[in-house]
Amino acid sequence: MTVSSGSTGDRTVHLAVYDTFADWETGYTTAHLTQNGYTVRTVGLTREPVTTMGGLCVRPDLALDELRPQDSALLILTGAAGWDTGDTLAPFARTARAFLDAGTPVAAICGATAGLAREGLLDDRTHTSAVSFYLAATGYAGGERYVDVDAVTDEGADTGGRLVTAGPTEPVALAREVFALLGVYGPEKLDAWYRLFHDSDASAYEVLESA
């Protein structure tokens, strides 16, 4: 079953884009969401084009001040140089707070986890990142909730919406958590998908096609 935060947003996922956006980190997630009936819309600080870390020019579909949690099934934040070099991307972390407060899920990978840490969003949530000391350098208070895994979902029972976090080398694990959160695949198919794309397990292909 798809997690929905509102009738207009139950099949729309929003992907934050900004200069030096790490474009490879969400390729698996957005491609397979699109193949399964979701619409992916890009969100920038403004509607002005941005250049990804891979040198691609992206014109955002909407500006950050146009985005509402009730119009979205999920907000995805990726890594970028700006997370560790100033406050330029802080508005995206504040938007993540608004999403979580509204009960709408958020997924963050790589440097975006540091942005959420600075915003205080990881203090009371189970989370992961590149390494524990990367987040510790932000001065956040959530070190005891850090787990050394590829990706993890905090269910948000006491803190609002569910939050997915992943390390920078784990785009497939990020996708797995997102698919589980949104109910894109059932358990058997999700396991096969992960084994195929993460482990190159050819035997998973038959399961994936027949599940």
SULKAKA-V559552 format. One record per helix or strand. SS is the DSSP state (2 for helix, 1 for strand). FROM is the first residue (numbers start at 1). TO is the last residue. If there is no record, write none. Layout:
BEGIN
SS:FROM:TO
SS:FROM:TO
END
This chain:
BEGIN
1:12:16
2:23:35
1:39:44
1:50:51
1:57:58
1:62:63
2:64:66
2:69:71
1:74:77
2:81:83
2:90:101
1:105:109
2:111:118
1:127:127
2:132:136
2:143:145
1:146:146
1:151:154
1:163:166
2:171:182
2:187:199
2:203:210
END
